[in-house]
Amino acid sequence: MKKDKNLRIVFMGTPDFAVATLDSLVREGYNVVGVVTAPDRPAGRGRKLQESAVKKYAIDKDIPVLQPKNLNQPEFLQELKSLSANLQIVVAFRMLPKSVWNMPEYGTFNLHASLLPDYRGAAPINWAIINGETETGVTTFFIDDKIDTGEIILQEKTSIEPEDTAGTLHDKLMHLGAKLVIKTVVLLEKGPVKTKKQKEEKTKKLAPKIHKETCKIDWEQPIDTIFNHIRGLSPYPTAWTSLVNDQEKIFLKIYGASKEYNDHSLKIGTIHFSKKEMKVAVHEGYIQLLEIQLPGKRKMWTNEVLNGLNLSKSAHIS
């Protein structure tokens, strides 16, 4: 294939989701002249400094790494400029100032894990499942001065299966996105790219950052809404609830569940349990808890938890 541009690429990203794309660029032989990623952060019980997944990969491949705390800092901007990149690619990073995204000759494009303009924001994978979507995808677009509003280059759709969780969909979109970035770079190599402006719809679906209260389960919601809420937050940041056992209130994370449509006359939140299963009464049936985690414990299958947990007949979920 004839390449009209001699690309020098700076890649910006932090988590595992971004590594798949960076790896694809390297494997395809593109000239990645530098990586920009988050500063090392303390993590775990020992609070030891942890390098980002992207940094670890870049070091292994001998790619220069920049870790600015402030993207407007003159020293960082000078370092970035010294790499002489003519294209910047962003995957799962933070919002860039114009001084950064406007720097390279061929622009800066971003990979977003949704079909824009739907699900702009920090958590598109989670919200697509929480909202019961059956289709999503990935989008590449040129960055502008707002969040996820730039002109679209390419999009690729994929289905959301009934059994998908945020974790499985994350992996599906991670690989789909890596392929889309390569397709985008190929287009850029050939010459000017035809883009499409995002339609400003009145009823846009958004994907704001998820907080602890967002993860709390409302058991008064319809059964499908509760089920989607749990799988849309699994394995991270994880749906939670309170298990009331006699006078004790236990914080309970729920990683896996199934739904059972059934007529019953039980009060919402009533627990139906045996030695092997735990079901919560909801409107239209039950939510069966399959994989859960108690405070200070590892996540376990529910039957394992029940072996060591004495539930009273009055135990319920709130």
SERO-4910 file (N, C-alpha, C, O; in steps of 0.05 Angstrom, whole numbers):
BEGIN
 pado doro    nc1    nc2    nc3   cac1   cac2   cac3    cc1    cc2    cc3    oc1    oc2    oc3
  Met    A     17    -24      0      0      0      0     18     25      0     37     27     15
  Lys    A     11     44    -17     26     69    -19     19     86      5     -5     91     11
  Lys    A     40     96     19     36    114     42     44    142     34     67    147     27
  Asp    A     25    160     35     30    188     27     42    204     50     53    226     45
  Lys    A     41    194     74     51    209     97     71    192    112     67    168    116
  Asn    A     92    204    121    112    191    139    103    197    168    112    217    179
  Leu    A     87    179    179     75    185    205     94    181    228    109    161    229
  Arg    A     94    200    246    108    198    272     86    202    293     75    223    296
  Ile    A     81    180    307     57    179    325     65    181    354     83    168    364
  Val    A     50    198    369     50    198    398     24    186    407      3    194    398
  Phe    A     27    166    424      3    151    435     -3    160    463     16    162    479
  Met    A    -28    166    469    -36    174    496    -57    155    507    -78    151    495
  Gly    A    -51    143    530    -70    125    543    -59    115    569    -36    120    576
  Thr    A    -76    101    584    -67     92    611    -74     62    617    -55     47    623
  Pro    A    -99     53    615   -106     26    624   -101      4    603    -92     10    581
  Asp    A   -108    -20    611   -105    -43    593   -120    -39    567   -111    -48    545
  Phe    A   -143    -26    568   -160    -21    544   -143     -8    523   -146    -13    499
  Ala    A   -125     10    531   -108     25    512    -85      9    501    -76     13    479
  Val    A    -76    -10    517    -52    -26    510    -58    -42    484    -40    -45    467
  Ala    A    -82    -52    481    -88    -68    457    -84    -52    431    -74    -62    411
  Thr    A    -91    -26    432    -88     -9    409    -58     -2    405    -49     -3    382
  Leu    A    -44      4    426    -16     10    424     -1    -14    413     17    -11    395
  Asp    A     -8    -37    422      5    -62    412      0    -66    383     17    -75    368
  Ser    A    -25    -60    374    -32    -63    345    -15    -44    328     -6    -52    307
  Leu    A    -12    -20    338      4      0    323     33    -10    320     45     -8    299
  Val    A     44    -20    342     72    -30    342     75    -54    323     93    -56    307
  Arg    A     56    -73    325     57    -97    309     54    -91    279     65   -104    262
  Glu    A     39    -70    273     35    -62    245     59    -45    234     59    -37    211
  Gly    A     78    -41    251    103    -28    243    102      3    242    119     16    230
  Tyr    A     82     15    256     81     44    256    102     55    275    110     43    294
  Asn    A    110     79    268    131     93    283    120    108    307    113    131    305
  Val    A    118     94    330    108    107    354    132    119    368    149    105    380
  Val    A    134    146    367    157    159    377    156    166    407    176    175    419
  Gly    A    132    163    419    130    169    447    102    161    458     83    159    442
  Val    A    101    158    484     76    151    497     72    171    520     90    178    534
  Val    A     47    181    522     40    198    545     20    182    562     -1    173    551
  Thr    A     25    180    587      7    164    605      6    177    632     20    197    638
  Ala    A    -10    166    650    -14    178    676     10    174    694     25    155    690
  Pro    A     15    192    713     37    188    732     33    163    748     10    153    752
  Asp    A     55    151    758     52    128    776     36    135    800     38    157    811
  Arg    A     19    116    809      1    121    832      4     99    853      8     76    846
  Pro    A      1    107    879      2     86    900    -23     69    898    -45     79    894
  Ala    A    -19     43    902    -42     25    901    -37      1    919    -14     -5    926
  Gly    A    -58    -13    926    -56    -37    942    -51    -31    972    -50     -7    980
  Arg    A    -50    -52    988    -47    -48   1017    -21    -34   1024    -20    -19   1043
  Gly    A      0    -40   1009     26    -28   1015     29      0   1004     49     14   1010
  Arg    A      9      9    988     10     35    976     35     40    960     46     62    959
  Lys    A     45     19    947     68     22    930     61     35    904     38     32    894
  Leu    A     80     50    892     74     63    867     71     43    845     88     25    842
  Gln    A     49     46    830     44     27    808     45     42    781     34     64    778
  Glu    A     58     29    762     59     41    735     34     33    720     22     12    724
  Ser    A     26     50    701      2     44    685      9     21    666     32     16    660
  Ala    A    -12      8    657     -9    -14    638      5     -5    612     21    -19    601
  Val    A     -2     19    603     11     31    579     40     36    584     57     31    566
  Lys    A     47     47    607     76     52    613     92     26    613    113     25    601
  Lys    A     81      5    625     95    -21    626    100    -31    598    122    -41    592
  Tyr    A     80    -29    581     83    -38    553    104    -22    539    121    -33    525
  Ala    A    102      5    542    121     23    527    150     18    535    168     17    518
  Ile    A    155     14    561    182      9    571    192    -17    559    215    -19    551
  Asp    A    175    -38    558    183    -63    547    190    -61    517    207    -76    507
  Lys    A    178    -42    503    184    -38    475    203    -15    470    207     -7    447
  Asp    A    215     -4    491    235     18    489    223     43    475    237     56    460
  Ile    A    198     49    482    186     73    472    188     94    494    181     89    517
  Pro    A    197    119    487    199    140    508    172    145    521    151    145    508
  Val    A    172    150    547    148    154    563    148    182    576    167    190    589
  Leu    A    126    196    573    121    222    587     98    218    606     78    206    599
  Gln    A    101    228    631     80    225    651     74    252    665     80    256    688
  Pro    A     62    270    650     57    297    661     34    297    682     15    283    679
  Lys    A     38    313    703     16    317    721     -3    339    711    -27    338    715
  Asn    A      9    358    697     -6    380    685      0    382    655     23    386    647
  Leu    A    -21    378    639    -17    377    610    -11    405    598     -3    407    575
  Asn    A    -15    426    614     -8    453    604     19    463    613     27    485    607
  Gln    A     33    446    628     59    453    638     79    458    616     81    441    598
  Pro    A     92    481    615    111    488    593    132    466    588    139    460    565
  Glu    A    142    454    610    163    434    607    152    410    592    166    398    574
  Phe    A    128    402    598    116    379    584    111    386    555    117    370    537
  Leu    A     99    409    550     93    417    522    119    418    505    119    411    482
  Gln    A    141    426    518    166    427    503    176    398    497    186    393    475
  Glu    A    174    381    517    181    353    513    165    340    491    175    326    474
  Leu    A    138    345    492    121    334    472    128    344    444    129    328    425
  Lys    A    133    370    442    140    382    416    166    370    406    170    367    381
  Ser    A    185    364    424    211    354    416    210    326    403    228    318    389
  Leu    A    187    312    407    184    286    395    177    288    365    179    268    350
  Ser    A    170    312    356    165    318    328    144    299    316    146    290    293
  Ala    A    123    294    332    101    277    322     84    293    303     80    317    306
  Asn    A     73    279    282     53    293    265     25    281    267      7    289    253
  Leu    A     22    261    286     -4    250    292     -4    241    321     15    229    330
  Gln    A    -26    247    335    -30    237    362    -55    220    363    -76    227    352
  Ile    A    -53    198    377    -75    179    380    -81    176    410    -63    171    426
  Val    A   -106    179    418   -114    179    446   -134    156    451   -154    153    437
  Val    A   -128    140    471   -146    118    479   -147    116    509   -127    111    522
  Ala    A   -170    122    521   -174    120    550   -154    137    565   -138    127    581
  Phe    A   -154    163    559   -137    182    572   -155    205    583   -179    202    583
  Arg    A   -143    226    591   -159    249    601   -163    270    580   -153    268    558
  Met    A   -180    290    587   -186    311    568   -160    327    562   -145    334    580
  Leu    A   -156    333    536   -132    347    528   -137    377    524   -158    384    514
  Pro    A   -119    394    532   -121    423    525   -114    427    496   -102    410    483
  Lys    A   -123    449    485   -118    455    457    -89    456    450    -80    448    428
  Ser    A    -73    465    469    -44    466    465    -32    439    459    -10    437    446
  Val    A    -46    418    467    -36    390    462    -49    379    437    -35    370    419
  Trp    A    -76    379    436    -89    365    413    -85    380    387    -88    368    365
  Asn    A    -79    405    388    -76    421    363    -47    421    354    -40    434    334
  Met    A    -29    407    368     -1    408    362      8    394    336     21    406    319
  Pro    A      0    369    331     10    355    308     -3    363    281    -26    372    280
  Glu    A     12    360    260      3    369    233    -22    355    224    -40    368    213
  Tyr    A    -24    329    229    -48    314    220    -69    311    241    -88    295    238
  Gly    A    -66    325    263    -87    325    284    -84    304    305    -65    289    306
  Thr    A   -104    303    323   -105    284    345   -132    270    344   -153    283    344
  Phe    A   -132    244    342   -158    230    342   -160    212    366   -140    202    377
  Asn    A   -185    207    374   -191    192    398   -207    167    391   -223    167    372
  Leu    A   -203    145    406   -220    122    404   -239    122    427   -231    124    450
  His    A   -266    121    421   -286    121    443   -302     96    441   -310     87    419
  Ala    A   -308     84    464   -322     58    465   -353     61    464   -367     51    482
  Ser    A   -363     75    444   -391     77    439   -396     86    411   -377     94    397
  Leu    A   -421     86    402   -428     97    376   -436    126    381   -460    132    385
  Leu    A   -417    144    380   -423    172    384   -443    182    364   -444    173    341
  Pro    A   -461    201    372   -460    217    396   -471    204    421   -470    216    443
  Asp    A   -482    180    419   -491    166    444   -468    159    462   -447    152    454
  Tyr    A   -474    162    488   -455    154    509   -429    168    509   -407    156    510
  Arg    A   -431    195    506   -407    211    511   -401    210    541   -420    209    557
  Gly    A   -376    210    548   -369    210    577   -350    188    585   -339    174    568
  Ala    A   -347    186    611   -325    169    622   -332    139    623   -313    123    624
  Ala    A   -357    132    623   -364    103    627   -384     93    607   -405     83    614
  Pro    A   -377     94    581   -396     86    560   -403     56    560   -425     48    554
  Ile    A   -383     39    568   -388     10    568   -408      3    589   -427    -12    585
  Asn    A   -404     14    613   -422      8    636   -451     17    629   -470      2    633
  Trp    A   -453     42    620   -480     53    616   -495     40    594   -520     38    595
  Ala    A   -482     31    573   -496     17    551   -510     -8    562   -533    -14    554
  Ile    A   -497    -23    579   -509    -47    591   -530    -40    612   -551    -52    612
  Ile    A   -523    -21    629   -542    -12    650   -569     -4    637   -590    -10    648
  Asn    A   -567      9    614   -591     19    601   -605     -2    583   -624      4    569
  Gly    A   -594    -26    583   -607    -48    568   -603    -47    538   -619    -58    523
  Glu    A   -582    -33    529   -577    -32    500   -570    -60    489   -559    -77    503
  Thr    A   -577    -65    464   -570    -90    451   -549    -87    430   -540   -106    417
  Glu    A   -540    -61    426   -520    -55    406   -503    -32    415   -513    -13    428
  Thr    A   -477    -34    410   -459    -11    415   -437    -12    395   -441    -23    373
  Gly    A   -414     -1    401   -392     -1    382   -369     17    390   -367     24    413
  Val    A   -353     23    371   -330     41    376   -329     62    354   -339     59    332
  Thr    A   -318     85    362   -316    108    344   -289    121    345   -277    124    367
  Thr    A   -278    128    322   -254    145    322   -263    173    312   -279    176    294
  Phe    A   -253    194    325   -260    221    318   -238    240    325   -221    235    343
  Phe    A   -237    262    310   -217    283    316   -225    299    341   -248    307    343
  Ile    A   -206    302    359   -212    316    384   -215    346    379   -201    358    363
  Asp    A   -235    358    393   -238    387    393   -238    397    422   -229    383    439
  Asp    A   -249    421    426   -247    432    453   -269    423    473   -270    434    495
  Lys    A   -286    404    464   -306    394    483   -302    364    486   -285    352    474
  Ile    A   -318    351    503   -315    323    509   -330    306    489   -355    307    488
  Asp    A   -316    290    473   -328    270    455   -347    282    434   -367    270    427
  Thr    A   -341    307    425   -359    320    406   -347    324    378   -360    334    360
  Gly    A   -322    316    374   -308    321    349   -319    306    325   -336    288    328
  Glu    A   -310    313    302   -320    301    277   -311    272    275   -288    265    279
  Ile    A   -331    255    268   -327    226    267   -311    217    242   -317    227    220
  Ile    A   -292    200    246   -277    189    224   -289    162    216   -297    158    193
  Leu    A   -289    142    235   -300    116    229   -315    105    253   -311    114    276
  Gln    A   -334     87    248   -348     73    269   -351     44    262   -352     36    239
  Glu    A   -353     27    283   -357     -2    279   -377    -11    300   -373     -6    324
  Lys    A   -397    -25    291   -418    -34    310   -413    -63    319   -399    -78    306
  Thr    A   -424    -70    342   -424    -97    352   -448   -101    370   -460    -82    380
  Ser    A   -456   -126    374   -480   -131    390   -472   -134    419   -450   -141    426
  Ile    A   -491   -128    437   -489   -133    465   -506   -158    471   -531   -156    469
  Glu    A   -494   -180    478   -509   -205    483   -521   -204    511   -512   -190    529
  Pro    A   -544   -219    514   -558   -218    540   -540   -226    564   -544   -218    587
  Glu    A   -519   -242    559   -502   -251    580   -477   -233    584   -461   -238    602
  Asp    A   -474   -214    567   -451   -196    569   -451   -180    595   -472   -172    605
  Thr    A   -427   -177    606   -423   -159    629   -406   -135    620   -396   -135    597
  Ala    A   -401   -116    637   -383    -94    630   -355   -106    624   -341    -95    607
  Gly    A   -348   -127    637   -322   -139    633   -319   -152    606   -299   -148    592
  Thr    A   -339   -168    598   -337   -182    572   -340   -162    549   -327   -164    528
  Leu    A   -357   -141    553   -361   -121    532   -336   -104    530   -328    -96    508
  His    A   -323    -98    552   -297    -83    552   -277    -97    534   -265    -84    517
  Asp    A   -274   -124    537   -255   -138    521   -262   -139    492   -245   -137    474
  Lys    A   -288   -142    486   -298   -142    459   -292   -116    445   -282   -115    422
  Leu    A   -298    -94    459   -293    -67    447   -264    -60    446   -255    -45    429
  Met    A   -248    -70    465   -219    -66    465   -207    -76    439   -191    -61    427
  His    A   -213   -100    431   -202   -111    407   -214    -99    382   -200    -94    362
  Leu    A   -240    -94    382   -253    -81    360   -242    -53    356   -238    -44    333
  Gly    A   -237    -39    378   -226    -12    377   -198    -11    366   -191      7    350
  Ala    A   -182    -31    373   -154    -32    363   -154    -34    333   -138    -22    319
  Lys    A   -172    -51    322   -174    -55    293   -184    -29    280   -174    -22    258
  Leu    A   -202    -15    293   -213     10    281   -192     31    280   -191     47    261
  Val    A   -175     33    300   -153     52    301   -134     47    277   -126     66    264
  Ile    A   -127     22    272   -110     16    249   -123     24    223   -110     35    206
  Lys    A   -149     19    220   -163     27    196   -163     58    193   -160     68    171
  Thr    A   -165     71    215   -165    101    215   -137    111    207   -135    130    191
  Val    A   -116     99    217    -89    107    210    -84    102    181    -71    119    167
  Val    A    -93     80    170    -90     74    142   -103     96    125    -92    104    105
  Leu    A   -127    104    133   -141    126    118   -124    152    119   -121    165     99
  Leu    A   -113    158    142    -97    182    146    -72    181    129    -62    202    119
  Glu    A    -61    158    125    -36    155    109    -41    161     80    -24    172     66
  Lys    A    -65    155     71    -72    158     43    -77    188     35    -74    195     12
  Gly    A    -84    204     54    -90    232     47   -111    244     65   -117    233     86
  Pro    A   -124    265     57   -145    278     73   -168    258     79   -176    243     62
  Val    A   -177    260    103   -198    241    112   -225    255    112   -228    278    120
  Lys    A   -245    242    101   -272    252    101   -285    246    128   -287    223    136
  Thr    A   -294    267    142   -306    263    168   -336    270    168   -346    281    149
  Lys    A   -349    263    190   -377    268    193   -383    283    219   -374    273    240
  Lys    A   -397    305    218   -404    319    242   -424    303    259   -441    290    248
  Gln    A   -421    305    285   -440    291    303   -466    305    303   -467    330    305
  Lys    A   -488    290    303   -514    302    304   -521    309    333   -517    292    351
  Glu    A   -530    333    337   -537    341    364   -566    334    370   -584    351    365
  Glu    A   -571    310    379   -598    301    385   -607    311    412   -592    315    431
  Lys    A   -634    315    414   -645    326    439   -644    305    461   -641    312    485
  Thr    A   -646    280    454   -647    258    474   -622    242    474   -623    217    473
  Lys    A   -599    255    476   -573    240    476   -571    223    501   -580    231    523
  Lys    A   -560    199    498   -554    182    520   -526    188    529   -507    188    513
  Leu    A   -522    194    555   -496    202    565   -484    180    582   -497    162    592
  Ala    A   -458    182    586   -443    162    602   -426    176    623   -401    174    621
  Pro    A   -438    189    643   -422    203    663   -406    184    681   -411    159    681
  Lys    A   -387    195    695   -371    179    714   -389    166    734   -409    177    743
  Ile    A   -382    141    742   -399    126    760   -388    129    789   -364    125    793
  His    A   -405    135    807   -398    138    835   -409    116    852   -425    100    842
  Lys    A   -402    115    877   -411     93    895   -442     92    896   -453     70    895
  Glu    A   -455    115    898   -484    115    900   -497    105    874   -519     94    875
  Thr    A   -484    109    852   -494     99    826   -496     69    827   -513     57    814
  Cys    A   -478     56    842   -476     27    842   -496     14    861   -500    -11    860
  Lys    A   -509     29    878   -528     18    897   -553      7    882   -564     21    865
  Ile    A   -561    -17    888   -584    -29    874   -610    -19    887   -613    -20    911
  Asp    A   -628    -11    870   -655     -4    878   -673    -28    872   -681    -32    849
  Trp    A   -680    -43    893   -695    -68    889   -724    -64    882   -738    -83    876
  Glu    A   -733    -39    882   -760    -33    874   -763    -30    844   -785    -28    833
  Gln    A   -740    -29    830   -740    -27    801   -750    -53    788   -750    -74    801
  Pro    A   -758    -52    763   -766    -77    749   -742    -97    748   -719    -89    750
  Ile    A   -749   -122    745   -729   -143    746   -707   -140    725   -684   -144    731
  Asp    A   -715   -132    701   -695   -128    679   -676   -105    685   -652   -107    679
  Thr    A   -687    -84    697   -670    -61    704   -649    -68    725   -626    -60    723
  Ile    A   -657    -84    745   -639    -93    766   -617   -111    754   -593   -108    760
  Phe    A   -625   -130    737   -607   -148    725   -586   -134    708   -562   -139    709
  Asn    A   -595   -114    692   -577    -99    675   -558    -82    692   -535    -77    685
  His    A   -569    -72    714   -552    -55    732   -529    -72    743   -506    -62    744
  Ile    A   -534    -96    751   -513   -114    762   -493   -121    741   -469   -118    746
  Arg    A   -501   -130    718   -482   -138    698   -467   -114    685   -445   -117    675
  Gly    A   -480    -91    685   -467    -67    674   -446    -56    693   -431    -38    684
  Leu    A   -444    -66    717   -424    -56    736   -405    -79    744   -389    -75    763
  Ser    A   -406   -101    730   -389   -124    737   -368   -128    715   -374   -127    692
  Pro    A   -343   -131    723   -333   -134    750   -325   -108    764   -317   -108    787
  Tyr    A   -327    -86    750   -319    -60    762   -338    -38    753   -344    -37    729
  Pro    A   -346    -20    770   -339    -18    799   -356    -35    818   -351    -35    842
  Thr    A   -375    -50    808   -391    -70    822   -416    -59    836   -414    -39    851
  Ala    A   -438    -71    830   -463    -64    844   -462    -73    873   -448    -93    879
  Trp    A   -477    -59    890   -476    -67    918   -504    -63    931   -521    -49    920
  Thr    A   -507    -75    954   -532    -73    969   -525    -78    999   -503    -83   1006
  Ser    A   -546    -76   1015   -543    -82   1044   -559   -107   1051   -582   -108   1045
  Leu    A   -545   -126   1063   -558   -150   1073   -563   -147   1103   -544   -144   1118
  Val    A   -589   -147   1110   -596   -144   1139   -601   -172   1150   -620   -185   1143
  Asn    A   -584   -179   1169   -586   -206   1182   -589   -202   1212   -569   -195   1226
  Asp    A   -613   -206   1222   -620   -199   1250   -615   -168   1254   -627   -152   1240
  Gln    A   -597   -161   1272   -592   -133   1276   -567   -123   1261   -560    -99   1262
  Glu    A   -555   -141   1246   -530   -134   1232   -536   -126   1203   -551   -139   1189
  Lys    A   -523   -104   1194   -525    -95   1167   -498   -100   1153   -478    -89   1160
  Ile    A   -499   -117   1132   -474   -125   1119   -473   -113   1090   -492   -116   1075
  Phe    A   -451   -100   1084   -446    -89   1057   -440   -112   1038   -422   -128   1044
  Leu    A   -454   -115   1017   -452   -138    999   -448   -129    970   -464   -114    959
  Lys    A   -425   -137    958   -421   -132    930   -431   -155    913   -428   -178    921
  Ile    A   -443   -149    891   -455   -170    874   -441   -169    846   -444   -150    832
  Tyr    A   -427   -191    840   -412   -193    815   -428   -207    793   -425   -201    769
  Gly    A   -444   -227    801   -458   -243    782   -486   -249    792   -490   -254    816
  Ala    A   -505   -249    773   -533   -255    781   -548   -266    757   -538   -264    734
  Ser    A   -571   -278    762   -589   -286    740   -617   -277    748   -622   -270    771
  Lys    A   -635   -277    729   -662   -269    735   -682   -292    731   -678   -308    713
  Glu    A   -702   -292    747   -723   -313    745   -750   -300    747   -758   -290    767
  Tyr    A   -765   -302    724   -792   -290    724   -810   -310    739   -811   -334    733
  Asn    A   -825   -299    758   -842   -316    774   -862   -299    790   -855   -277    800
  Asp    A   -886   -307    791   -906   -294    808   -902   -302    837   -899   -325    843
  His    A   -902   -282    855   -900   -288    883   -913   -266    899   -920   -245    888
  Ser    A   -918   -271    925   -931   -251    942   -912   -241    963   -920   -229    983
  Leu    A   -886   -246    960   -866   -238    980   -861   -208    979   -864   -196    958
  Lys    A   -853   -197   1001   -845   -169   1002   -819   -165    987   -801   -182    988
  Ile    A   -817   -143    972   -793   -137    957   -769   -137    976   -769   -123    996
  Gly    A   -747   -151    968   -723   -152    985   -722   -177   1002   -701   -182   1015
  Thr    A   -744   -192   1004   -743   -217   1019   -723   -236   1007   -722   -239    982
  Ile    A   -708   -250   1024   -688   -269   1014   -700   -297   1016   -709   -306   1037
  His    A   -699   -311    994   -706   -339    992   -680   -355    990   -667   -352    969
  Phe    A   -673   -370   1010   -646   -383   1009   -647   -412   1018   -665   -421   1033
  Ser    A   -627   -427   1008   -622   -454   1017   -592   -457   1021   -578   -436   1023
  Lys    A   -582   -481   1023   -553   -484   1027   -537   -477   1002   -513   -473   1003
  Lys    A   -551   -477    979   -537   -473    954   -544   -447    939   -529   -439    922
  Glu    A   -566   -435    945   -574   -411    930   -587   -389    947   -597   -394    969
  Met    A   -585   -365    937   -597   -342    950   -611   -326    929   -599   -316    909
  Lys    A   -638   -322    932   -653   -307    913   -667   -284    928   -676   -286    950
  Val    A   -668   -261    914   -681   -237    925   -707   -232    910   -708   -231    886
  Ala    A   -728   -229    926   -755   -224    914   -756   -196    903   -750   -176    917
  Val    A   -764   -194    878   -767   -168    864   -794   -168    849   -807   -189    848
  His    A   -802   -146    838   -825   -146    821   -821   -164    797   -800   -164    785
  Glu    A   -840   -181    792   -840   -200    769   -824   -225    774   -822   -241    755
  Gly    A   -811   -228    797   -796   -253    801   -774   -250    822   -777   -237    843
  Tyr    A   -751   -262    815   -729   -263    834   -703   -256    819   -699   -262    795
  Ile    A   -684   -244    833   -657   -241    824   -640   -261    840   -638   -258    865
  Gln    A   -629   -280    827   -612   -300    841   -583   -290    841   -572   -283    821
  Leu    A   -572   -289    865   -544   -280    869   -525   -303    864   -527   -323    878
  Leu    A   -507   -300    845   -489   -322    837   -461   -319    848   -448   -338    857
  Glu    A   -451   -294    847   -423   -289    856   -423   -263    872   -431   -242    862
  Ile    A   -415   -265    898   -417   -242    916   -391   -239    932   -374   -256    932
  Gln    A   -390   -216    946   -367   -211    963   -375   -197    989   -389   -177    988
  Leu    A   -367   -208   1011   -371   -197   1037   -348   -179   1045   -326   -183   1034
  Pro    A   -351   -160   1063   -329   -142   1071   -305   -158   1081   -307   -176   1097
  Gly    A   -281   -151   1071   -256   -164   1079   -252   -192   1068   -232   -205   1075
  Lys    A   -270   -201   1051   -267   -228   1039   -263   -225   1009   -267   -204    997
  Arg    A   -254   -247    997   -252   -248    968   -280   -253    956   -298   -261    970
  Lys    A   -283   -248    930   -309   -254    918   -311   -284    916   -292   -298    909
  Met    A   -335   -294    921   -340   -323    921   -367   -329    908   -384   -312    905
  Trp    A   -369   -355    900   -395   -364    891   -414   -364    916   -405   -370    938
  Thr    A   -439   -358    911   -458   -355    933   -460   -380    951   -463   -377    975
  Asn    A   -459   -403    939   -461   -428    955   -437   -430    974   -440   -441    996
  Glu    A   -414   -420    967   -390   -420    985   -396   -401   1009   -390   -408   1032
  Val    A   -407   -378   1003   -413   -358   1024   -433   -370   1043   -431   -366   1068
  Leu    A   -454   -383   1033   -475   -393   1050   -466   -415   1069   -478   -419   1090
  Asn    A   -444   -428   1061   -433   -449   1079   -423   -438   1105   -423   -451   1126
  Gly    A   -414   -412   1105   -403   -400   1129   -420   -377   1140   -411   -363   1158
  Leu    A   -443   -373   1128   -460   -350   1137   -487   -360   1147   -502   -372   1132
  Asn    A   -492   -354   1172   -517   -363   1184   -538   -341   1181   -538   -321   1194
  Leu    A   -557   -346   1162   -578   -327   1156   -602   -333   1173   -610   -356   1175
  Ser    A   -614   -312   1185   -639   -316   1200   -662   -317   1181   -660   -308   1158
  Lys    A   -685   -326   1190   -709   -328   1173   -718   -300   1165   -732   -296   1145
  Ser    A   -711   -280   1181   -720   -252   1176   -700   -237   1158   -704   -214   1152
  Ala    A   -678   -250   1150   -657   -237   1134   -670   -225   1109   -687   -238   1096
  His    A   -661   -201   1102   -672   -189   1077   -652   -169   1066   -632   -162   1079
  Ile    A   -657   -160   1042   -641   -141   1028   -654   -114   1029   -678   -111   1027
  Ser    A   -637    -93   1034   -649    -66   1034   -633    -47   1016   -639    -24   1013
***
